[in-house]
Amino acid sequence: MKTLISFCIWVLALAAMAQEPVELITYNIRMNTSGDGEHAWPHRKDDVAALFRFHRADIFCVQEALPDQMDDLESAFPDFSYEGVGRDDGKREGEFSAVFYNKMRFKKLDGGTFWLSETPEACSFGWDAACRRVCSWVKLEIKETGKILHVFNTHFDHRGEEARRESAGLILDKIEEISGLGGAVVLCGDFNLPPASEPIELIRSKLQDSFQVSEMAPYSSIATYHGFTYDDPPRERIDYVFVSKALKVLRYGGLTDSRDRSFFSDHLPVLVSIQLVN
């Protein structure tokens, strides 16, 4: 009898875990530059790590992370691993658009990085972009269910209009090539574009904007580009989490976590709780 009860408890616990949503945060953490003065990375890094920890992120995707910032985050989260490379040499030079994931909950099956350019497999500039730009991705198995989740993280160019337009099409092609749009896919990052722009509309033709499909009404700030302080006016929603139809979005938030009226970056993090439909 006791054995049967223990087995039933185990089955119920497993079923409960299988229903737990995945908490994902995308965050442009602002590169480490001494020119930011009191807002430079050494003054913010503990708060950024605390934000990920407090909101119980299972996956967090960062943009503008320089090698020393990647080292700080890796040290702060020993139970996490990441996928991503520096955009300027395919190793450690330049900014990362990395995907951190909890190794206790996920098993990495595959991953990589491609450049947003006419030669995506090579370290390269694309079209009229001012900088090299990348998209890093990882294929994860959710250990408690065995189900597969693909996460893509990117940072579009801040100047090149052609680059942003072409980058949207390239990423959609790569998602289809790597994962197929029928599976559970997340595409997130800093797109440097407002919601009504042509490239965002193109992405929305294939993937859902989590802001629009969240079962709970979107929480907190709509604008995600704010500046460092409350004195900086909100600007636009340029950071996104897109999901395939195999995922439902339980909640969405543009987080306004701060300390002494200062944010932890010049962007706000976006948090979503997602769950596989089947």
Backbone as CSV, one residue per row, in Angstrom:
resi,resn,N_x,N_y,N_z,CA_x,CA_y,CA_z,C_x,C_y,C_z
1,MET,0.828,-1.206,0.000,0.000,0.000,0.000,0.863,1.257,0.000
2,LYS,1.878,1.266,0.892,2.774,2.424,0.964,3.507,2.625,-0.350
3,THR,3.880,1.489,-0.969,4.579,1.584,-2.262,3.675,2.211,-3.311
4,LEU,2.395,1.835,-3.313,1.435,2.380,-4.275,1.232,3.872,-4.047
5,ILE,1.118,4.274,-2.779,0.948,5.693,-2.442,2.164,6.491,-2.893
6,SER,3.344,5.954,-2.629,4.580,6.647,-3.030,4.655,6.806,-4.537
7,PHE,4.229,5.737,-5.258,4.232,5.803,-6.714,3.261,6.864,-7.217
8,CYS,2.068,6.924,-6.603,1.078,7.926,-7.013,1.583,9.340,-6.763
9,ILE,2.237,9.533,-5.626,2.802,10.852,-5.314,3.856,11.222,-6.340
10,TRP,4.688,10.252,-6.718,5.735,10.500,-7.712,5.125,10.876,-9.065
11,VAL,4.062,10.153,-9.460,3.401,10.446,-10.737,2.795,11.844,-10.715
12,LEU,2.155,12.200,-9.597,1.553,13.530,-9.493,2.618,14.623,-9.522
13,ALA,3.726,14.381,-8.853,4.816,15.367,-8.855,5.384,15.550,-10.247
14,LEU,5.532,14.436,-10.966,6.053,14.510,-12.333,5.092,15.270,-13.233
15,ALA,3.792,15.011,-13.051,2.783,15.710,-13.848,2.790,17.198,-13.550
16,ALA,2.975,17.547,-12.278,3.024,18.966,-11.894,4.225,19.651,-12.527
17,MET,5.384,18.975,-12.507,6.573,19.549,-13.122,6.380,19.743,-14.611
18,ALA,5.685,18.779,-15.236,5.472,18.858,-16.678,4.639,20.064,-17.062
19,GLN,3.831,20.553,-16.122,2.987,21.700,-16.396,3.651,23.026,-16.032
20,GLU,4.814,22.982,-15.407,5.479,24.215,-15.013,5.877,25.011,-16.254
21,PRO,5.547,26.283,-16.300,5.961,27.091,-17.445,7.462,27.336,-17.445
22,VAL,7.969,27.702,-18.581,9.358,28.133,-18.717,9.383,29.650,-18.578
23,GLU,10.183,30.131,-17.642,10.326,31.572,-17.439,11.528,32.055,-18.249
24,LEU,11.271,32.934,-19.205,12.320,33.408,-20.115,12.394,34.923,-20.074
25,ILE,13.607,35.444,-20.015,13.835,36.889,-20.014,14.794,37.235,-21.148
26,THR,14.451,38.266,-21.907,15.397,38.843,-22.866,15.776,40.225,-22.374
27,TYR,17.082,40.561,-22.468,17.563,41.791,-21.826,18.793,42.309,-22.564
28,ASN,18.680,43.514,-23.118,19.861,44.226,-23.598,20.509,44.839,-22.360
29,ILE,21.626,44.260,-21.918,22.221,44.650,-20.634,23.175,45.852,-20.755
30,ARG,23.281,46.422,-21.934,24.161,47.559,-22.195,25.630,47.153,-22.001
31,MET,26.404,47.370,-23.047,27.817,46.989,-23.005,28.553,47.698,-21.874
32,ASN,29.652,47.119,-21.474,30.481,47.695,-20.411,31.371,48.792,-20.990
33,THR,31.048,50.033,-20.669,31.875,51.164,-21.097,32.006,52.156,-19.946
34,SER,33.222,52.601,-19.709,33.455,53.535,-18.605,32.752,54.866,-18.841
35,GLY,32.408,55.159,-20.098,31.717,56.398,-20.414,30.345,56.509,-19.776
36,ASP,29.790,55.397,-19.290,28.498,55.441,-18.627,28.583,55.928,-17.186
37,GLY,29.803,56.168,-16.704,29.973,56.738,-15.368,29.324,55.897,-14.287
38,GLU,28.421,56.496,-13.533,27.778,55.798,-12.419,26.893,54.644,-12.894
39,HIS,26.578,54.617,-14.191,25.763,53.539,-14.736,26.602,52.467,-15.444
40,ALA,27.916,52.555,-15.321,28.782,51.567,-15.971,28.546,50.182,-15.366
41,TRP,28.883,49.165,-16.129,28.599,47.780,-15.768,29.042,47.390,-14.350
42,PRO,30.242,47.767,-13.880,30.627,47.338,-12.529,29.644,47.770,-11.445
43,HIS,28.895,48.849,-11.692,27.914,49.322,-10.709,26.556,48.647,-10.900
44,ARG,26.384,47.914,-11.988,25.076,47.334,-12.308,25.058,45.810,-12.296
45,LYS,26.209,45.190,-12.384,26.260,43.753,-12.658,25.563,42.917,-11.593
46,ASP,25.701,43.296,-10.339,25.046,42.514,-9.286,23.526,42.652,-9.372
47,ASP,23.055,43.831,-9.761,21.610,44.033,-9.895,21.050,43.253,-11.074
48,VAL,21.791,43.207,-12.177,21.343,42.436,-13.332,21.227,40.957,-12.962
49,ALA,22.249,40.423,-12.296,22.203,39.025,-11.875,21.056,38.792,-10.899
50,ALA,20.857,39.729,-9.976,19.779,39.587,-8.992,18.416,39.595,-9.670
51,LEU,18.274,40.393,-10.722,17.006,40.437,-11.455,16.694,39.067,-12.066
52,PHE,17.661,38.476,-12.751,17.440,37.157,-13.337,17.086,36.140,-12.251
53,ARG,17.791,36.241,-11.124,17.587,35.281,-10.041,16.228,35.482,-9.376
54,PHE,15.859,36.727,-9.090,14.605,37.011,-8.389,13.397,36.572,-9.212
55,HIS,13.461,36.796,-10.524,12.336,36.433,-11.389,12.406,34.979,-11.854
56,ARG,13.349,34.239,-11.282,13.440,32.789,-11.480,13.525,32.405,-12.953
57,ALA,14.369,33.095,-13.663,14.532,32.812,-15.090,15.113,31.414,-15.283
58,ASP,14.441,30.615,-16.096,14.994,29.332,-16.532,15.938,29.540,-17.711
59,ILE,15.615,30.544,-18.510,16.417,30.924,-19.672,16.510,32.440,-19.675
60,PHE,17.714,32.986,-19.861,17.800,34.422,-20.094,18.727,34.692,-21.274
61,CYS,18.259,35.599,-22.128,18.958,35.945,-23.356,19.462,37.377,-23.235
62,VAL,20.726,37.588,-23.502,21.331,38.907,-23.330,21.858,39.425,-24.653
63,GLN,21.786,40.739,-24.808,22.388,41.418,-25.954,23.388,42.459,-25.437
64,GLU,24.356,42.782,-26.294,25.426,43.748,-26.008,26.400,43.260,-24.942
65,ALA,26.399,41.992,-24.630,27.276,41.481,-23.579,28.700,41.303,-24.113
66,LEU,29.626,42.055,-23.559,31.036,41.922,-23.908,31.665,40.771,-23.116
67,PRO,32.856,40.302,-23.510,33.430,39.111,-22.869,33.505,39.184,-21.346
68,ASP,33.891,40.335,-20.796,33.971,40.421,-19.338,32.592,40.328,-18.694
69,GLN,31.569,40.819,-19.370,30.207,40.707,-18.858,29.727,39.257,-18.926
70,MET,30.097,38.566,-19.989,29.768,37.146,-20.081,30.431,36.371,-18.947
71,ASP,31.668,36.708,-18.646,32.366,36.041,-17.543,31.666,36.296,-16.213
72,ASP,31.215,37.529,-16.004,30.527,37.861,-14.756,29.231,37.064,-14.620
73,LEU,28.469,36.970,-15.712,27.210,36.233,-15.663,27.456,34.737,-15.497
74,GLU,28.467,34.226,-16.160,28.787,32.798,-16.029,29.165,32.471,-14.587
75,SER,29.916,33.360,-13.949,30.312,33.144,-12.551,29.122,33.239,-11.609
76,ALA,28.189,34.140,-11.926,27.030,34.349,-11.057,26.023,33.213,-11.148
77,PHE,26.062,32.428,-12.244,25.074,31.367,-12.461,25.778,30.043,-12.783
78,PRO,26.371,29.414,-11.770,27.107,28.174,-12.024,26.236,27.018,-12.490
79,ASP,24.919,27.080,-12.246,24.023,26.023,-12.702,23.531,26.246,-14.127
80,PHE,24.022,27.295,-14.765,23.627,27.621,-16.131,24.797,27.402,-17.083
81,SER,24.462,27.148,-18.316,25.422,27.176,-19.407,24.890,28.155,-20.445
82,TYR,25.669,28.419,-21.485,25.176,29.344,-22.506,25.651,28.937,-23.885
83,GLU,24.911,29.438,-24.867,25.283,29.308,-26.268,25.503,30.708,-26.820
84,GLY,26.618,30.928,-27.486,26.893,32.232,-28.071,28.379,32.464,-28.247
85,VAL,28.710,33.362,-29.172,30.106,33.731,-29.441,30.178,35.237,-29.649
86,GLY,31.378,35.778,-29.527,31.589,37.184,-29.839,31.404,37.432,-31.325
87,ARG,30.705,38.505,-31.642,30.327,38.731,-33.041,31.501,39.147,-33.922
88,ASP,32.615,39.585,-33.322,33.702,40.129,-34.126,34.768,39.121,-34.510
89,ASP,34.743,37.920,-33.910,35.693,36.888,-34.345,35.114,35.477,-34.259
90,GLY,33.862,35.362,-33.853,33.269,34.036,-33.707,33.776,33.290,-32.500
91,LYS,34.481,34.008,-31.621,35.006,33.392,-30.388,34.659,34.291,-29.205
92,ARG,35.585,35.209,-28.841,35.364,36.043,-27.661,35.393,37.539,-27.934
93,GLU,35.664,37.941,-29.147,35.781,39.365,-29.427,34.431,39.972,-29.790
94,GLY,34.133,41.107,-29.173,32.910,41.819,-29.509,31.717,41.357,-28.683
95,GLU,30.558,41.911,-29.030,29.342,41.649,-28.268,28.783,40.248,-28.538
96,PHE,28.194,39.674,-27.500,27.490,38.395,-27.591,25.982,38.656,-27.613
97,SER,25.255,37.824,-28.309,23.796,37.699,-28.170,23.559,36.267,-27.702
98,ALA,23.775,36.047,-26.428,23.881,34.695,-25.889,22.582,34.234,-25.237
99,VAL,22.414,32.914,-25.224,21.278,32.268,-24.561,21.811,31.477,-23.373
100,PHE,21.477,31.916,-22.165,21.804,31.185,-20.948,20.631,30.277,-20.592
101,TYR,20.919,29.050,-20.177,19.857,28.111,-19.818,20.274,27.288,-18.598
102,ASN,19.284,26.939,-17.791,19.511,26.191,-16.557,19.796,24.722,-16.879
103,LYS,20.994,24.273,-16.570,21.390,22.897,-16.890,20.618,21.864,-16.073
104,MET,20.041,22.287,-14.958,19.257,21.362,-14.152,17.928,21.026,-14.820
105,ARG,17.435,21.940,-15.635,16.125,21.743,-16.264,16.217,21.380,-17.734
106,PHE,17.302,21.776,-18.396,17.417,21.579,-19.846,18.693,20.825,-20.196
107,LYS,18.587,20.038,-21.245,19.745,19.377,-21.837,19.957,19.952,-23.228
108,LYS,21.156,20.426,-23.484,21.460,20.973,-24.810,21.645,19.838,-25.805
109,LEU,20.933,19.926,-26.918,21.050,18.945,-27.996,21.847,19.487,-29.179
110,ASP,21.768,20.801,-29.381,22.465,21.408,-30.515,22.488,22.917,-30.282
111,GLY,23.261,23.616,-31.058,23.325,25.065,-30.932,24.337,25.654,-31.885
112,GLY,24.321,26.970,-31.987,25.270,27.632,-32.872,24.983,29.111,-33.016
113,THR,25.708,29.734,-33.914,25.579,31.164,-34.194,25.720,31.379,-35.686
114,PHE,24.880,32.251,-36.239,25.076,32.678,-37.619,25.055,34.198,-37.670
115,TRP,25.722,34.743,-38.674,25.820,36.193,-38.833,24.671,36.701,-39.689
116,LEU,24.204,37.874,-39.375,23.138,38.496,-40.144,23.777,39.196,-41.339
117,SER,23.985,38.416,-42.380,24.707,38.911,-43.554,24.425,38.003,-44.746
118,GLU,24.995,38.377,-45.887,24.873,37.547,-47.082,25.667,36.245,-46.949
119,THR,26.601,36.192,-45.993,27.399,34.986,-45.734,27.242,34.622,-44.257
120,PRO,26.092,34.062,-43.879,25.773,33.881,-42.465,26.691,32.931,-41.710
121,GLU,27.373,32.047,-42.413,28.249,31.099,-41.724,29.632,31.694,-41.449
122,ALA,29.913,32.880,-41.992,31.215,33.519,-41.806,31.074,34.775,-40.953
123,CYS,32.112,35.086,-40.215,32.145,36.314,-39.417,32.166,37.495,-40.380
124,SER,31.058,38.258,-40.442,30.914,39.202,-41.548,29.930,40.316,-41.232
125,PHE,30.094,41.429,-41.963,29.117,42.511,-41.956,28.018,42.176,-42.962
126,GLY,26.809,42.640,-42.689,25.709,42.379,-43.601,25.123,43.642,-44.184
127,TRP,24.953,43.661,-45.519,24.246,44.722,-46.212,24.779,46.108,-45.805
128,ASP,23.909,46.993,-45.291,24.358,48.339,-44.921,24.550,48.488,-43.417
129,ALA,24.762,47.387,-42.711,24.895,47.422,-41.248,26.145,48.169,-40.811
130,ALA,26.022,48.870,-39.687,27.160,49.586,-39.111,28.074,48.652,-38.330
131,CYS,27.536,47.520,-37.879,28.285,46.572,-37.045,28.032,45.144,-37.539
132,ARG,28.925,44.244,-37.185,28.606,42.836,-37.359,27.456,42.488,-36.418
133,ARG,26.540,41.677,-36.897,25.385,41.279,-36.084,25.203,39.765,-36.183
134,VAL,24.724,39.168,-35.101,24.601,37.714,-35.053,23.254,37.288,-34.490
135,CYS,22.961,36.025,-34.694,21.855,35.352,-34.015,22.415,34.048,-33.460
136,SER,22.325,33.868,-32.150,22.747,32.617,-31.520,21.515,31.804,-31.159
137,TRP,21.630,30.497,-31.253,20.471,29.629,-31.018,20.888,28.357,-30.294
138,VAL,19.917,27.773,-29.623,20.174,26.524,-28.919,18.928,25.645,-28.987
139,LYS,19.152,24.363,-29.169,18.086,23.356,-29.144,18.152,22.655,-27.802
140,LEU,17.072,22.781,-27.023,17.049,22.268,-25.663,16.001,21.174,-25.515
141,GLU,16.346,20.166,-24.740,15.366,19.174,-24.303,14.946,19.521,-22.880
142,ILE,13.648,19.653,-22.658,13.134,19.896,-21.312,13.148,18.559,-20.585
143,LYS,13.974,18.457,-19.558,14.253,17.151,-18.967,13.016,16.479,-18.390
144,GLU,12.104,17.259,-17.791,10.965,16.605,-17.134,9.931,16.068,-18.113
145,THR,9.993,16.511,-19.376,9.003,16.050,-20.351,9.624,15.409,-21.583
146,GLY,10.894,15.686,-21.853,11.532,15.204,-23.069,11.179,16.022,-24.292
147,LYS,10.404,17.091,-24.108,9.999,17.919,-25.246,11.124,18.865,-25.654
148,ILE,11.051,19.334,-26.893,12.125,20.124,-27.486,11.707,21.587,-27.604
149,LEU,12.635,22.467,-27.257,12.440,23.913,-27.363,13.651,24.517,-28.051
150,HIS,13.406,25.279,-29.115,14.470,26.039,-29.782,14.383,27.504,-29.348
151,VAL,15.512,28.085,-28.985,15.556,29.498,-28.599,16.581,30.212,-29.477
152,PHE,16.142,31.276,-30.146,16.994,32.105,-30.995,17.066,33.495,-30.371
153,ASN,18.267,34.063,-30.306,18.470,35.373,-29.694,19.302,36.243,-30.633
154,THR,18.859,37.498,-30.849,19.543,38.343,-31.829,19.530,39.800,-31.412
155,HIS,20.284,40.597,-32.139,20.353,42.049,-31.949,20.530,42.677,-33.326
156,PHE,19.464,43.289,-33.837,19.513,43.894,-35.169,20.357,45.172,-35.158
157,ASP,20.816,45.531,-36.348,21.625,46.744,-36.487,20.811,47.989,-36.140
158,HIS,21.509,48.997,-35.618,20.836,50.221,-35.167,20.750,51.275,-36.266
159,ARG,21.412,51.041,-37.405,21.405,52.035,-38.486,20.909,51.492,-39.823
160,GLY,21.365,50.313,-40.187,21.120,49.810,-41.533,19.683,49.372,-41.765
161,GLU,18.950,50.139,-42.546,17.555,49.789,-42.833,17.470,48.517,-43.678
162,GLU,18.316,48.418,-44.685,18.334,47.203,-45.496,18.747,46.010,-44.652
163,ALA,19.728,46.210,-43.785,20.210,45.126,-42.930,19.097,44.600,-42.037
164,ARG,18.300,45.499,-41.466,17.215,45.051,-40.584,16.160,44.292,-41.388
165,ARG,15.869,44.781,-42.564,14.864,44.118,-43.396,15.348,42.729,-43.816
166,GLU,16.568,42.651,-44.291,17.107,41.375,-44.752,17.348,40.414,-43.584
167,SER,17.710,40.960,-42.425,17.956,40.117,-41.250,16.703,39.378,-40.827
168,ALA,15.554,40.053,-40.916,14.288,39.415,-40.544,14.016,38.202,-41.428
169,GLY,14.190,38.366,-42.728,13.966,37.250,-43.641,14.962,36.126,-43.433
170,LEU,16.225,36.485,-43.222,17.257,35.473,-43.008,16.955,34.638,-41.764
171,ILE,16.587,35.305,-40.680,16.323,34.568,-39.439,15.139,33.627,-39.604
172,LEU,14.098,34.079,-40.271,12.951,33.193,-40.492,13.356,31.970,-41.320
173,ASP,14.191,32.188,-42.324,14.673,31.059,-43.130,15.504,30.100,-42.281
174,LYS,16.354,30.659,-41.421,17.203,29.832,-40.575,16.388,29.058,-39.546
175,ILE,15.363,29.696,-38.998,14.503,28.993,-38.043,13.858,27.793,-38.705
176,GLU,13.372,27.998,-39.926,12.738,26.891,-40.645,13.750,25.798,-40.957
177,GLU,14.948,26.200,-41.327,16.004,25.237,-41.655,16.435,24.445,-40.415
178,ILE,16.585,25.126,-39.287,17.131,24.500,-38.082,16.066,23.732,-37.305
179,SER,14.868,24.294,-37.212,13.882,23.717,-36.298,12.554,23.371,-36.947
180,GLY,12.248,23.992,-38.064,10.908,23.863,-38.615,9.958,24.738,-37.815
181,LEU,9.127,25.491,-38.474,8.243,26.418,-37.763,7.111,25.708,-37.043
182,GLY,6.986,24.384,-37.247,5.925,23.656,-36.573,6.250,23.291,-35.139
183,GLY,7.522,23.406,-34.733,7.921,23.053,-33.378,7.810,24.224,-32.423
184,ALA,8.305,24.000,-31.199,8.296,25.043,-30.170,9.522,25.926,-30.357
185,VAL,9.288,27.174,-30.788,10.370,28.097,-31.135,10.155,29.435,-30.453
186,VAL,11.238,29.977,-29.901,11.259,31.341,-29.377,12.310,32.122,-30.150
187,LEU,11.943,33.311,-30.596,12.884,34.264,-31.186,12.791,35.539,-30.373
188,CYS,13.893,35.956,-29.784,13.838,37.156,-28.941,15.075,38.016,-29.174
189,GLY,15.028,39.221,-28.625,16.175,40.103,-28.712,15.797,41.556,-28.846
190,ASP,16.822,42.352,-29.146,16.682,43.784,-29.401,16.672,43.958,-30.918
191,PHE,15.520,44.340,-31.458,15.366,44.433,-32.910,15.539,45.859,-33.430
192,ASN,15.700,46.822,-32.538,15.908,48.218,-32.944,14.850,48.697,-33.934
193,LEU,13.616,48.244,-33.742,12.513,48.584,-34.637,11.215,48.671,-33.852
194,PRO,10.333,49.606,-34.213,9.017,49.681,-33.564,8.072,48.612,-34.116
195,PRO,6.959,48.366,-33.423,6.059,47.276,-33.817,5.483,47.388,-35.225
196,ALA,5.267,48.603,-35.731,4.629,48.766,-37.041,5.602,48.678,-38.205
197,SER,6.875,48.443,-37.951,7.869,48.429,-39.023,7.717,47.178,-39.897
198,GLU,8.191,47.284,-41.125,8.062,46.187,-42.087,8.748,44.898,-41.621
199,PRO,9.991,44.953,-41.099,10.622,43.697,-40.667,9.887,43.019,-39.516
200,ILE,9.352,43.799,-38.584,8.603,43.198,-37.475,7.322,42.563,-37.994
201,GLU,6.666,43.223,-38.930,5.461,42.653,-39.524,5.786,41.347,-40.262
202,LEU,6.954,41.298,-40.898,7.359,40.070,-41.583,7.528,38.934,-40.573
203,ILE,8.187,39.210,-39.467,8.367,38.185,-38.436,7.009,37.742,-37.888
204,ARG,6.103,38.699,-37.711,4.777,38.370,-37.191,3.959,37.521,-38.172
205,SER,4.351,37.511,-39.418,3.628,36.673,-40.382,3.922,35.192,-40.161
206,LYS,4.994,34.899,-39.422,5.390,33.513,-39.159,5.334,33.156,-37.671
207,LEU,5.559,34.137,-36.817,5.619,33.909,-35.372,4.718,34.903,-34.651
208,GLN,4.271,34.532,-33.457,3.392,35.391,-32.676,4.203,36.329,-31.788
209,ASP,3.747,37.566,-31.669,4.334,38.544,-30.761,3.760,38.285,-29.370
210,SER,4.605,37.904,-28.413,4.108,37.517,-27.090,3.347,38.645,-26.408
211,PHE,3.693,39.874,-26.713,2.962,41.025,-26.166,1.497,40.974,-26.584
212,GLN,1.240,40.514,-27.779,-0.116,40.498,-28.326,-0.922,39.267,-27.923
213,VAL,-0.249,38.167,-27.624,-0.984,36.914,-27.398,-0.930,36.442,-25.946
214,SER,-0.341,37.226,-25.064,-0.270,36.829,-23.655,-1.666,36.626,-23.077
215,GLU,-1.869,35.494,-22.379,-3.168,35.214,-21.773,-3.484,36.211,-20.660
216,MET,-2.471,36.583,-19.892,-2.619,37.658,-18.919,-2.273,38.967,-19.615
217,ALA,-3.008,40.009,-19.354,-2.744,41.299,-19.999,-1.299,41.727,-19.755
218,PRO,-0.620,42.271,-20.779,0.773,42.710,-20.606,0.931,43.622,-19.386
219,TYR,1.992,43.393,-18.651,2.223,44.063,-17.374,3.329,45.108,-17.512
220,SER,3.134,46.227,-16.844,4.152,47.266,-16.671,4.419,48.018,-17.972
221,SER,5.667,48.381,-18.236,5.975,49.312,-19.312,5.767,48.692,-20.696
222,ILE,5.194,49.475,-21.611,5.107,49.059,-23.010,6.435,49.348,-23.703
223,ALA,6.966,50.545,-23.499,8.272,50.882,-24.071,9.354,50.057,-23.390
224,THR,10.311,49.579,-24.168,11.409,48.800,-23.589,12.744,49.538,-23.660
225,TYR,12.785,50.646,-24.385,13.995,51.464,-24.463,13.727,52.737,-23.682
226,HIS,14.390,52.866,-22.540,14.039,53.915,-21.591,15.170,54.885,-21.267
227,GLY,16.402,54.476,-21.373,17.462,55.220,-20.715,17.636,54.689,-19.301
228,PHE,18.652,55.189,-18.599,19.022,54.614,-17.309,18.171,55.076,-16.130
229,THR,17.520,56.207,-16.232,16.863,56.750,-15.053,15.401,57.087,-15.322
230,TYR,14.684,57.347,-14.232,13.284,57.752,-14.340,13.136,59.118,-15.005
231,ASP,14.213,59.875,-15.064,14.166,61.181,-15.723,14.245,61.066,-17.241
232,ASP,14.656,59.889,-17.741,14.705,59.657,-19.185,13.324,59.223,-19.657
233,PRO,12.743,59.905,-20.626,11.383,59.543,-21.061,11.362,58.175,-21.746
234,PRO,10.283,57.402,-21.550,10.150,56.143,-22.285,10.166,56.396,-23.787
235,ARG,10.761,55.487,-24.536,10.853,55.669,-25.984,9.956,54.672,-26.701
236,GLU,10.498,53.582,-27.174,9.688,52.674,-27.989,9.812,51.233,-27.507
237,ARG,8.886,50.403,-27.963,9.019,48.962,-27.754,9.852,48.416,-28.907
238,ILE,11.096,48.083,-28.606,12.003,47.569,-29.638,12.591,46.213,-29.252
239,ASP,12.277,45.734,-28.056,12.729,44.418,-27.590,11.520,43.484,-27.600
240,TYR,11.687,42.284,-28.159,10.542,41.412,-28.413,10.845,39.980,-28.012
241,VAL,9.760,39.256,-27.748,9.804,37.796,-27.669,8.715,37.271,-28.602
242,PHE,9.141,36.607,-29.671,8.212,35.984,-30.609,8.178,34.479,-30.329
243,VAL,7.003,33.873,-30.502,6.868,32.444,-30.246,6.082,31.785,-31.368
244,SER,6.367,30.513,-31.592,5.585,29.740,-32.551,4.255,29.331,-31.926
245,LYS,3.354,28.808,-32.753,2.028,28.429,-32.263,2.052,27.180,-31.386
246,ALA,3.206,26.513,-31.318,3.341,25.371,-30.410,3.529,25.815,-28.961
247,LEU,3.640,27.126,-28.751,3.808,27.680,-27.409,2.669,28.634,-27.094
248,LYS,2.220,28.609,-25.862,1.297,29.643,-25.401,2.012,30.526,-24.391
249,VAL,1.678,31.798,-24.417,2.284,32.786,-23.521,1.308,33.026,-22.376
250,LEU,1.707,32.649,-21.179,0.838,32.811,-20.016,0.859,34.238,-19.488
251,ARG,2.033,34.874,-19.537,2.139,36.253,-19.064,3.322,36.939,-19.731
252,TYR,3.255,38.259,-19.771,4.275,39.100,-20.406,4.487,40.315,-19.520
253,GLY,5.740,40.701,-19.319,6.014,41.908,-18.552,7.237,42.648,-19.048
254,GLY,7.105,43.967,-19.234,8.259,44.837,-19.454,8.703,45.328,-18.093
255,LEU,9.713,44.690,-17.500,10.030,44.873,-16.083,10.699,46.214,-15.808
256,THR,10.215,46.890,-14.799,10.758,48.203,-14.417,11.531,48.119,-13.106
257,ASP,12.140,46.986,-12.832,12.968,46.847,-11.633,14.035,47.941,-11.627
258,SER,14.270,48.527,-10.472,15.222,49.632,-10.388,15.771,49.727,-8.969
259,ARG,16.790,50.552,-8.830,17.357,50.853,-7.513,17.625,52.360,-7.455
260,ASP,17.072,53.013,-6.463,17.272,54.456,-6.279,16.957,55.234,-7.559
261,ARG,15.836,54.873,-8.188,15.317,55.543,-9.377,16.204,55.346,-10.612
262,SER,17.070,54.338,-10.583,17.906,54.021,-11.739,17.637,52.590,-12.190
263,PHE,17.488,52.416,-13.505,17.334,51.086,-14.066,18.707,50.421,-14.192
264,PHE,18.712,49.125,-14.472,19.959,48.371,-14.515,20.565,48.330,-15.915
265,SER,19.905,48.968,-16.870,20.395,49.096,-18.240,19.620,50.235,-18.881
266,ASP,19.984,50.588,-20.115,19.189,51.591,-20.827,18.040,50.945,-21.596
267,HIS,17.890,49.639,-21.472,16.715,48.906,-21.934,16.055,48.272,-20.724
268,LEU,14.785,47.940,-20.858,14.104,47.155,-19.834,14.110,45.686,-20.252
269,PRO,14.219,44.786,-19.293,14.075,43.373,-19.636,12.626,43.025,-19.902
270,VAL,12.436,42.066,-20.779,11.094,41.533,-21.063,11.037,40.106,-20.549
271,LEU,10.043,39.811,-19.722,9.842,38.479,-19.164,8.587,37.859,-19.752
272,VAL,8.674,36.606,-20.139,7.498,35.859,-20.548,7.496,34.503,-19.854
273,SER,6.302,34.047,-19.513,6.097,32.675,-19.049,5.467,31.912,-20.200
274,ILE,6.135,30.864,-20.668,5.657,30.129,-21.832,5.450,28.663,-21.481
275,GLN,4.560,28.044,-22.229,4.237,26.641,-21.997,3.946,25.979,-23.335
276,LEU,4.462,24.764,-23.493,4.167,24.027,-24.723,2.680,23.669,-24.765
277,VAL,2.094,23.799,-25.931,0.650,23.557,-26.075,0.344,22.088,-25.867
278,ASN,1.161,21.188,-26.412,0.933,19.757,-26.266,2.135,19.087,-25.622
